[in-house]
Amino acid sequence: MDSAKSWFQKFQPRDRSKLSIKKESMGSAREDPAPHSAEEVSNLTKQRAAAAKQYIENHYKEQKKNFQERRERRNLLEKKLADADVSEEDQSNQLKFLEKKETVYMRLQRHKMGADDFELLTVIGKGAFGEVRVCREKTTGHVFAMKKLKKSEMLRRGQVEHVKAERNLLAEVDSSCIVKLYCSFQDEEYLYLIMEYLPGGDMMTLLMRKDTLTEDEARFYVAETVLAIESIHKHNYIHRDIKPDNLLLDRYGHLRLSDFGLCKPLDCSTLQEDFSVGDSFGGTSRRDERSAAPKRTQQEQLQHWQKNRRMLAYSTVGTPDYIAPEVLLKKGYGMECDWWSLGAIMFEMLVGYPPFYSDDPMTTCRKIVNWRMHLKFPEEAKLSSEARDLISKLLCNVNQRLGSNGAGEIKVHPWFEGIYWDHIYHMEAAFIPEVNDELDTQNFEKFEESEHHSQTSSKSGPWRKMLSSKDINFVGYTYKNFEIVNDYQTPGMAELKKKNTKSKRPTIMSLFGKYVFSFSHFSHIQYLRIQV
């Protein structure tokens, strides 16, 4: 009887009031003890709406830009074919080939790339915001340099605009004088730049190995640096961090400018910036500066500089040896500050250390600000009069500085006599680095692996998790170079083509083996044996 009663109760309608009370109690248990206020939810909604708006605007802006670039590439090819003496059939084939490349490129732009597409290898550079590492694309096996930047550090240190400018410059400037960017992408924590790997090392390493360069060697590399700086100035960017560490060498010894993390688009004549090192530089009198700086010979100064060079290069403060005085003084400045840096590098190439080097960065800054008193050429260096003159016209007051009216002023200086500016990148370099294979890193400083290093595995970009302001700040960061479609030389191509490979229709040979049909005069069918 009791069992029958229990079964009967199971089929009775439940008490809705009890059920609602039970649901409320369960819901309250699941709820966050500190629910978000209406204002907080509203702010989050605003962030998402702003991100969606920016994403859509960037998307259609990129679509329009891509359409214009496709048209420009076709017009350029048509012009080249018209100027060349080729048949109509060859012209048609070339245009069809371009159309195929454009189709592949459009498919590739829709392909989502992530850090897990690459095998992470040796670290070749570390900075305040991230690292640079040699990597290999898993599908193709091609080698690249991956620059990885932490989003939270970018935001904390106010570097969002700088990192955007770096990506934009690399995407805009197509020059053999600067490092090539193939693609950029992001995940929840990091920004990534996939660039060409230049195994020849950097100018800092070369100078540390050779102490000084001959004037012929220095002339070659200063000339290539002039072309590199000119290429970014033509696109209205200032580098602001020209130094030997950022002058990379390819495997043939030619120079490429890199690391545009401090570059700035020049949308006005001068800039008033936050770019400074320390406090005031006018607190020390000239007498104090003279007594504080120990007298050293050129060789002693060279040894002291080399001893501290690496430590300064990778410290969080860095070295101010190449910064122009107008930048340190927080005055308005323009493109001329990059030419000052060139003069400091040229001095170091020929003398062995920077012109205003001191035991500590603050003293160096004071020397730069008071450059008239501290710019001296050691007698042991035996520089030519033309070299002294060029350095003096680069390390001078901004109003008289060579290059203020364009790089042409520097190119015609007598020290560059014999330089063929249009052909220098086709000449044999002044120094050929030793490179054993594509993964060789012997020309770079050795770095210890981070204890927390792990293979990042995420392809979820900001559109998937648009929940924080750090993601909203980097909407539109993704980029792919058109050269990415050339002969499997760039990441993602092999994987993409593999995914898009369609099965071919069966051929007559596959159906009938080694026998195929041959129609003769549309009336007789003959079986022909294929010779194999």
C-alpha positions as CSV (number, residue, x, y, z in Angstrom):
1,M,0.0,0.0,0.0
2,D,2.8,2.4,0.9
3,S,4.6,1.6,-2.3
4,A,1.5,2.2,-4.3
5,K,1.0,5.6,-2.5
6,S,4.6,6.6,-3.3
7,W,4.2,5.8,-7.0
8,F,0.9,7.7,-7.0
9,Q,2.6,10.8,-5.5
10,K,5.2,10.7,-8.3
11,F,2.6,11.3,-10.9
12,Q,0.9,14.2,-9.0
13,P,1.5,17.8,-10.2
14,R,4.3,19.5,-8.3
15,D,3.6,22.4,-6.0
16,R,4.6,25.4,-8.2
17,S,5.3,27.7,-5.2
18,K,7.8,25.2,-3.8
19,L,9.3,24.7,-7.2
20,S,9.8,28.5,-7.6
21,I,11.3,28.7,-4.1
22,K,13.7,25.9,-5.0
23,K,14.7,27.6,-8.2
24,E,15.3,30.9,-6.5
25,S,17.5,29.2,-3.8
26,M,19.5,27.4,-6.5
27,G,19.8,30.6,-8.5
28,S,21.0,32.5,-5.5
29,A,23.6,29.9,-4.8
30,R,25.0,30.2,-8.3
31,E,25.0,34.0,-8.4
32,D,28.1,35.9,-7.7
33,P,28.0,37.2,-4.1
34,A,29.0,40.6,-5.5
35,P,26.9,41.1,-8.6
36,H,27.9,43.7,-11.2
37,S,26.2,47.1,-10.9
38,A,24.2,48.5,-13.8
39,E,26.9,51.0,-14.5
40,E,29.6,48.3,-14.7
41,V,27.5,46.2,-17.1
42,S,26.8,49.4,-19.2
43,N,30.6,50.1,-19.4
44,L,31.3,46.5,-20.6
45,T,28.5,46.9,-23.2
46,K,30.0,50.1,-24.4
47,Q,33.4,48.5,-24.7
48,R,31.9,45.7,-26.8
49,A,30.0,48.1,-29.0
50,A,33.1,50.3,-29.5
51,A,35.1,47.2,-30.4
52,A,32.4,46.0,-32.9
53,K,32.3,49.5,-34.5
54,Q,36.0,49.7,-34.9
55,Y,36.2,46.1,-36.2
56,I,33.6,46.8,-38.9
57,E,35.1,50.1,-39.9
58,N,38.6,48.5,-40.1
59,H,37.1,45.6,-42.1
60,Y,35.6,47.8,-44.8
61,K,38.5,50.2,-44.8
62,E,40.8,47.2,-45.5
63,Q,38.4,45.9,-48.2
64,K,38.6,49.2,-50.0
65,K,42.4,49.4,-49.6
66,N,42.8,45.8,-50.9
67,F,40.6,46.6,-53.9
68,Q,42.8,49.6,-54.8
69,E,46.0,47.7,-54.3
70,R,44.7,44.9,-56.6
71,R,43.9,47.4,-59.3
72,E,47.3,49.1,-58.9
73,R,49.1,45.7,-59.2
74,R,47.2,44.9,-62.3
75,N,47.9,48.3,-63.8
76,L,51.5,48.1,-63.0
77,L,51.8,44.6,-64.6
78,E,49.9,45.8,-67.7
79,K,52.3,48.7,-68.0
80,K,55.4,46.5,-67.7
81,L,54.0,44.1,-70.3
82,A,53.2,46.9,-72.7
83,D,56.7,48.3,-72.4
84,A,58.3,44.8,-72.8
85,D,58.4,43.1,-76.2
86,V,56.2,40.0,-75.4
87,S,53.5,38.3,-77.4
88,E,49.8,38.7,-76.7
89,E,49.7,35.1,-75.5
90,D,52.4,35.7,-72.9
91,Q,50.7,38.9,-71.8
92,S,47.4,37.0,-71.3
93,N,49.2,34.2,-69.4
94,Q,50.9,36.7,-67.1
95,L,47.6,38.4,-66.3
96,K,45.9,35.1,-65.6
97,F,48.8,34.2,-63.3
98,L,48.3,37.4,-61.4
99,E,44.6,36.7,-61.1
100,K,45.3,33.3,-59.5
101,K,47.7,34.9,-57.0
102,E,45.1,37.5,-56.1
103,T,42.5,34.7,-55.5
104,V,44.9,32.8,-53.3
105,Y,45.8,36.0,-51.4
106,M,42.1,36.7,-50.7
107,R,41.7,33.2,-49.4
108,L,44.8,33.6,-47.2
109,Q,43.4,36.8,-45.7
110,R,40.5,34.8,-44.4
111,H,42.8,32.2,-42.9
112,K,43.2,32.6,-39.1
113,M,46.8,32.5,-38.1
114,G,48.1,31.9,-34.6
115,A,51.3,31.2,-32.6
116,D,50.7,27.5,-32.7
117,D,51.4,27.6,-36.5
118,F,55.0,28.0,-35.6
119,E,57.7,26.0,-33.9
120,L,59.5,28.4,-31.5
121,L,63.2,28.1,-31.5
122,T,66.2,30.3,-30.3
123,V,65.7,33.7,-28.6
124,I,67.8,36.3,-30.4
125,G,66.6,39.5,-28.7
126,K,64.9,40.6,-25.5
127,G,63.5,44.0,-24.6
128,A,61.3,45.7,-22.0
129,F,58.1,44.6,-23.7
130,G,58.8,41.2,-25.2
131,E,61.2,39.1,-27.1
132,V,62.4,38.2,-30.6
133,R,62.8,34.5,-31.4
134,V,63.7,32.5,-34.5
135,C,60.7,30.3,-35.4
136,R,59.8,27.8,-38.1
137,E,56.5,27.6,-39.8
138,K,55.3,24.0,-39.1
139,T,53.7,23.2,-42.5
140,T,56.3,24.7,-44.9
141,G,59.4,24.5,-42.7
142,H,60.4,28.1,-43.6
143,V,62.3,30.1,-41.0
144,F,61.2,33.6,-39.7
145,A,61.8,35.9,-36.8
146,M,58.8,36.3,-34.5
147,K,58.5,39.4,-32.4
148,K,56.2,38.8,-29.4
149,L,54.9,41.7,-27.3
150,K,52.8,41.5,-24.2
151,K,49.6,43.5,-24.4
152,S,49.3,44.3,-20.7
153,E,52.9,45.8,-20.7
154,M,52.0,47.9,-23.8
155,L,49.0,49.3,-22.0
156,R,50.8,49.8,-18.6
157,R,53.6,51.7,-20.2
158,G,51.5,53.7,-22.6
159,Q,53.0,52.1,-25.7
160,V,49.8,51.3,-27.6
161,E,50.3,54.0,-30.2
162,H,53.9,53.1,-30.7
163,V,53.2,49.5,-31.4
164,K,50.5,50.4,-33.8
165,A,52.9,52.8,-35.6
166,E,55.5,50.0,-35.8
167,R,53.0,47.6,-37.4
168,N,51.7,50.3,-39.8
169,L,55.2,51.4,-40.9
170,L,56.2,47.8,-41.6
171,A,53.0,47.3,-43.6
172,E,53.3,50.5,-45.6
173,V,57.0,50.8,-46.4
174,D,58.1,48.4,-49.1
175,S,61.9,48.8,-49.1
176,S,65.0,46.6,-49.3
177,C,66.5,48.8,-46.6
178,I,64.2,47.7,-43.8
179,V,63.3,44.4,-42.4
180,K,60.3,42.8,-44.2
181,L,57.0,42.1,-42.4
182,Y,55.1,39.1,-43.7
183,C,52.2,39.0,-41.3
184,S,50.9,40.1,-37.9
185,F,48.3,38.7,-35.6
186,Q,47.3,38.5,-31.9
187,D,45.8,36.4,-29.2
188,E,44.4,37.2,-25.8
189,E,47.8,38.0,-24.2
190,Y,50.3,38.9,-27.0
191,L,50.9,40.7,-30.3
192,Y,53.0,38.9,-32.9
193,L,55.0,40.2,-35.9
194,I,56.3,37.6,-38.3
195,M,59.3,39.0,-40.1
196,E,62.2,37.8,-42.2
197,Y,65.0,36.3,-40.3
198,L,68.4,38.1,-40.9
199,P,71.1,35.7,-39.7
200,G,74.0,38.1,-40.1
201,G,73.6,39.6,-36.7
202,D,73.6,43.3,-35.9
203,M,76.0,46.2,-36.2
204,M,76.6,46.1,-32.4
205,T,78.0,42.6,-32.6
206,L,80.1,43.5,-35.7
207,L,81.6,46.5,-33.9
208,M,82.4,44.5,-30.8
209,R,84.2,41.9,-32.9
210,K,86.2,44.3,-35.0
211,D,86.6,47.2,-32.5
212,T,86.6,49.8,-35.4
213,L,85.8,49.8,-39.1
214,T,88.0,51.2,-41.9
215,E,86.6,54.3,-43.6
216,D,85.7,52.3,-46.6
217,E,83.8,49.7,-44.5
218,A,82.1,52.5,-42.5
219,R,81.2,54.4,-45.7
220,F,79.4,51.4,-47.1
221,Y,77.3,50.8,-43.9
222,V,76.6,54.5,-43.3
223,A,75.4,54.9,-46.9
224,E,73.0,51.9,-46.5
225,T,71.8,53.5,-43.2
226,V,71.1,56.8,-45.0
227,L,69.0,54.9,-47.5
228,A,67.1,53.1,-44.7
229,I,66.4,56.3,-42.8
230,E,65.4,58.1,-46.0
231,S,62.9,55.3,-46.9
232,I,60.9,55.8,-43.6
233,H,61.1,59.6,-43.7
234,K,59.5,59.5,-47.2
235,H,56.5,57.9,-45.5
236,N,56.5,60.6,-42.8
237,Y,57.8,58.4,-40.0
238,I,60.6,59.2,-37.5
239,H,62.4,56.2,-36.1
240,R,63.7,57.9,-32.9
241,D,65.8,54.8,-31.9
242,I,68.6,54.5,-34.5
243,K,71.5,52.6,-33.0
244,P,73.8,49.8,-33.9
245,D,71.5,47.2,-32.1
246,N,68.8,48.0,-34.6
247,L,70.9,47.8,-37.8
248,L,70.7,44.1,-38.8
249,L,72.7,42.3,-41.5
250,D,71.4,39.7,-43.9
251,R,73.4,36.6,-44.8
252,Y,75.2,38.6,-47.5
253,G,76.2,41.4,-45.2
254,H,73.7,44.1,-46.4
255,L,72.1,46.3,-43.8
256,R,68.4,46.5,-42.8
257,L,66.8,48.9,-40.3
258,S,64.7,47.2,-37.7
259,D,62.9,47.7,-34.4
260,F,60.3,50.4,-35.0
261,G,58.9,50.3,-31.5
262,L,59.6,54.0,-30.9
263,C,58.7,55.2,-34.3
264,K,56.3,58.0,-34.7
265,P,54.1,59.2,-37.6
266,L,55.0,62.7,-38.4
267,D,51.6,64.4,-38.8
268,C,53.0,67.8,-37.8
269,S,56.2,69.7,-38.3
270,T,57.6,69.0,-34.8
271,L,56.8,66.7,-31.9
272,Q,56.5,67.4,-28.2
273,E,57.0,64.0,-26.7
274,D,57.4,62.0,-23.5
275,F,60.7,60.7,-24.8
276,S,63.2,61.5,-22.1
277,V,65.8,60.0,-19.9
278,G,65.7,61.0,-16.3
279,D,65.3,64.5,-14.9
280,S,67.0,67.8,-15.7
281,F,70.4,67.7,-17.4
282,G,71.4,71.2,-16.4
283,G,72.1,70.6,-12.8
284,T,75.8,69.9,-13.2
285,S,78.2,72.7,-13.9
286,R,80.8,72.4,-16.6
287,R,83.6,72.4,-14.0
288,D,81.9,69.4,-12.3
289,E,81.5,67.6,-15.6
290,R,85.1,68.0,-16.4
291,S,86.3,66.7,-13.0
292,A,83.8,63.8,-13.0
293,A,84.9,62.4,-16.4
294,P,88.2,60.5,-16.0
295,K,90.8,61.1,-18.7
296,R,91.3,58.0,-20.8
297,T,93.2,57.2,-24.0
298,Q,91.2,56.0,-27.0
299,Q,92.2,52.4,-26.2
300,E,91.1,52.6,-22.6
301,Q,87.8,54.2,-23.5
302,L,87.2,51.5,-26.1
303,Q,87.9,48.7,-23.6
304,H,85.6,50.4,-21.0
305,W,82.8,50.8,-23.6
306,Q,83.0,47.2,-24.7
307,K,82.9,46.0,-21.2
308,N,79.6,47.8,-20.5
309,R,78.0,47.7,-23.9
310,R,76.0,44.5,-23.6
311,M,74.8,45.4,-20.1
312,L,73.5,48.8,-21.3
313,A,71.9,47.4,-24.4
314,Y,69.6,45.0,-22.6
315,S,68.9,47.0,-19.5
316,T,65.5,48.5,-19.0
317,V,66.9,52.0,-19.1
318,G,68.9,51.4,-22.3
319,T,71.7,53.6,-23.6
320,P,71.1,57.2,-24.5
321,D,74.3,57.5,-26.5
322,Y,72.5,58.0,-29.8
323,I,69.6,60.3,-28.7
324,A,69.6,63.9,-30.1
325,P,69.8,66.8,-27.6
326,E,66.5,68.3,-28.6
327,V,64.8,65.0,-27.7
328,L,66.4,64.8,-24.3
329,L,65.4,68.4,-23.6
330,K,61.8,67.6,-24.5
331,K,61.8,70.3,-27.1
332,G,59.9,70.0,-30.3
333,Y,61.7,67.9,-32.8
334,G,61.4,66.3,-36.2
335,M,63.2,64.0,-38.6
336,E,66.5,65.7,-37.9
337,C,66.8,63.6,-34.7
338,D,67.5,60.5,-36.8
339,W,70.4,62.2,-38.6
340,W,72.0,63.0,-35.2
341,S,71.8,59.3,-34.4
342,L,73.5,58.5,-37.7
343,G,76.4,60.9,-36.8
344,A,76.9,59.2,-33.4
345,I,76.9,55.7,-35.1
346,M,79.5,56.9,-37.7
347,F,81.7,58.2,-34.9
348,E,81.5,54.9,-33.1
349,M,82.3,52.9,-36.3
350,L,85.5,54.9,-36.8
351,V,86.6,55.6,-33.3
352,G,85.3,52.5,-31.4
353,Y,82.9,54.1,-28.9
354,P,80.1,56.7,-29.1
355,P,81.1,60.4,-29.0
356,F,79.5,61.2,-25.6
357,Y,80.0,57.9,-23.8
358,S,80.4,58.1,-20.0
359,D,80.3,55.7,-17.1
360,D,76.6,56.3,-16.4
361,P,73.7,57.2,-18.6
362,M,72.9,60.5,-16.8
363,T,76.4,61.9,-17.5
364,T,76.0,60.8,-21.1
365,C,72.8,62.8,-21.3
366,R,74.5,65.9,-19.9
367,K,77.3,65.5,-22.4
368,I,74.9,65.3,-25.3
369,V,73.0,68.4,-24.2
370,N,76.3,70.2,-23.9
371,W,77.7,68.7,-27.1
372,R,79.7,71.7,-28.1
373,M,82.0,71.2,-25.2
374,H,82.3,67.4,-25.3
375,L,82.5,66.5,-29.1
376,K,86.1,65.7,-29.6
377,F,88.0,63.5,-32.1
378,P,90.9,61.5,-30.5
379,E,94.1,62.0,-32.4
380,E,94.8,58.2,-32.4
381,A,91.7,57.6,-34.5
382,K,93.3,59.4,-37.5
383,L,90.0,60.3,-39.2
384,S,90.1,61.9,-42.7
385,S,89.1,65.6,-42.9
386,E,86.0,64.6,-44.9
387,A,84.9,62.1,-42.1
388,R,85.4,64.7,-39.4
389,D,83.4,67.3,-41.4
390,L,80.5,65.0,-42.0
391,I,80.3,63.9,-38.3
392,S,80.5,67.5,-37.2
393,K,77.6,68.5,-39.6
394,L,75.5,65.7,-38.2
395,L,76.3,66.2,-34.5
396,C,75.4,69.8,-34.3
397,N,72.6,72.3,-33.7
398,V,69.3,71.1,-35.3
399,N,69.0,74.2,-37.4
400,Q,72.3,73.6,-39.1
401,R,72.2,69.8,-39.1
402,L,72.8,68.1,-42.5
403,G,69.7,66.2,-43.6
404,S,67.3,68.9,-42.4
405,N,66.2,69.4,-46.0
406,G,66.3,65.8,-47.0
407,A,68.8,62.9,-47.3
408,G,70.1,64.4,-50.6
409,E,72.1,66.9,-48.5
410,I,74.0,64.0,-46.9
411,K,74.4,62.0,-50.1
412,V,76.3,64.7,-51.9
413,H,78.9,65.1,-49.1
414,P,82.5,64.6,-50.3
415,W,83.0,61.6,-47.9
416,F,80.5,59.6,-50.0
417,E,82.4,60.1,-53.2
418,G,82.4,56.9,-55.2
419,I,79.1,55.6,-53.7
420,Y,76.6,54.4,-56.3
421,W,73.4,55.0,-54.3
422,D,71.1,53.3,-56.7
423,H,73.2,50.1,-56.9
424,I,74.7,49.8,-53.4
425,Y,72.3,46.9,-52.4
426,H,73.4,45.0,-55.5
427,M,77.1,45.3,-54.7
428,E,79.2,43.0,-52.6
429,A,78.9,44.0,-48.9
430,A,81.8,45.4,-46.9
431,F,81.6,42.4,-44.5
432,I,80.3,38.9,-45.3
433,P,79.0,37.3,-42.0
434,E,79.6,33.6,-41.4
435,V,76.3,31.8,-41.7
436,N,76.2,28.0,-41.7
437,D,72.5,27.4,-42.2
438,E,69.1,29.0,-42.1
439,L,68.9,28.4,-38.3
440,D,72.3,29.7,-37.5
441,T,72.3,32.2,-34.6
442,Q,76.0,32.5,-33.9
443,N,75.9,36.2,-34.9
444,F,73.5,37.1,-32.1
445,E,73.8,37.3,-28.3
446,K,72.9,34.2,-26.4
447,F,69.9,34.4,-24.1
448,E,68.7,32.1,-21.4
449,E,65.2,30.6,-21.9
450,S,62.5,31.9,-19.7
451,E,61.3,29.5,-17.0
452,H,57.7,30.3,-17.9
453,H,58.2,29.8,-21.7
454,S,55.6,27.6,-23.3
455,Q,54.3,27.0,-26.8
456,T,51.4,29.4,-27.1
457,S,48.3,27.7,-28.6
458,S,45.6,30.1,-29.4
459,K,43.9,31.4,-32.5
460,S,41.1,33.2,-30.7
461,G,41.6,36.8,-31.6
462,P,40.0,39.9,-30.0
463,W,36.7,39.3,-31.9
464,R,36.2,36.0,-30.0
465,K,36.8,37.5,-26.6
466,M,36.2,41.2,-26.8
467,L,35.8,41.6,-23.0
468,S,38.6,43.9,-21.9
469,S,40.0,47.2,-23.0
470,K,43.4,45.7,-23.9
471,D,41.7,43.8,-26.8
472,I,39.8,46.9,-28.0
473,N,43.1,48.9,-28.2
474,F,44.5,46.4,-30.7
475,V,41.6,45.9,-33.1
476,G,42.8,45.9,-36.7
477,Y,46.3,44.7,-35.8
478,T,46.2,41.7,-38.2
479,Y,48.0,42.0,-41.5
480,K,49.2,39.8,-44.3
481,N,51.7,40.9,-47.0
482,F,50.8,40.2,-50.6
483,E,54.2,38.5,-51.0
484,I,52.9,35.8,-48.7
485,V,51.5,34.0,-51.8
486,N,54.9,33.6,-53.5
487,D,56.1,30.1,-53.9
488,Y,55.4,28.8,-50.4
489,Q,57.9,31.2,-49.0
490,T,55.6,32.6,-46.3
491,P,53.7,31.1,-43.3
492,G,50.3,29.5,-43.8
493,M,50.5,29.1,-47.6
494,A,51.1,25.3,-47.7
495,E,48.5,24.6,-45.1
496,L,46.0,26.9,-46.9
497,K,46.6,25.4,-50.3
498,K,46.4,21.9,-48.8
499,K,43.0,22.7,-47.3
500,N,41.8,24.2,-50.6
501,T,43.0,21.4,-52.8
502,K,40.0,19.9,-54.6
503,S,40.0,16.3,-55.8
504,K,40.5,16.2,-59.6
505,R,38.1,14.5,-61.9
506,P,39.1,11.0,-63.1
507,T,41.0,11.0,-66.4
508,I,40.5,8.6,-69.2
509,M,43.8,7.1,-68.4
510,S,42.8,6.5,-64.7
511,L,39.6,4.7,-65.9
512,F,41.1,2.6,-68.7
513,G,44.6,2.1,-67.6
514,K,47.3,2.5,-70.3
515,Y,44.7,2.6,-73.2
516,V,43.1,5.8,-74.3
517,F,40.7,6.6,-77.2
518,S,41.9,8.4,-80.3
519,F,39.3,9.8,-82.7
520,S,40.4,9.8,-86.4
521,H,38.3,11.8,-88.8
522,F,35.4,11.5,-86.3
523,S,34.5,8.0,-87.7
524,H,37.0,5.4,-86.6
525,I,38.0,4.6,-83.0
526,Q,41.4,3.2,-82.5
527,Y,43.1,1.9,-79.4
528,L,46.6,3.2,-79.0
529,R,49.1,1.8,-76.6
530,I,50.8,4.5,-74.6
531,Q,54.5,4.2,-74.5
532,V,55.8,4.4,-71.0
